Amino acid sequence: MAHSAGRPSAAPTRFVWIERNLIELEDAAAAIRGRGEGLVARGNTLVGSARTGIAVGGRPGSATRPRVVVGNDVSGLTVGDVDVTITGDAIGAVVVCVGPTTVRDGGRGSVVSCD
């Protein structure tokens, strides 16, 4: 991330890849939130509490990029809403779960494979 005068730049993140992390939360809005042109969240373990486990979206008018959520363990996460949310501006999101996972799919052309 570029910095200027000790502060992060306001430039938007274009692509995020988050893999094999232990993410511990306490009353967070979301454990992982991908709103750039793409997101890959794979093999992460989420524990604690959040409103949403993983939020997948895009920017209006952005190019179609992969939005892939695969093999994340949300069994230790208490959510107030759902485990995975795909927002209406996401195109072609892919969600594959490792166990019972709640998914709210508001995107277009999504592929969801969960128990």
ABEGO torsion letter per residue (X at the ends): XBBBGGBBBABBBABBBBBGBBBBBBGBABABBBABABBBBBGBBBBEBBABABBBBBBBGBBBBBBBBBGBBAAABBBABBABBBBAABBGBBBBBABBBBBBBABBGBBBBBX
